[in-house]
């Protein structure tokens, strides 16, 4: 069996990580992949798409 990926570890979510995620979310909003702006630091955000998979 093929070994994949190497070691895994859990790391803290830093401000640098959150900034990158926010830029990604803003880009997705700008190109209309997501319907409204989100704040990645909002602990209460819960978006559910209208599309039923």
Secondary structure, DSSP 8 states (H G I E B T S, - for coil): ----S---------HHHHHHHHHHHHHHHHTTSSSS---TT-TT-----SS--
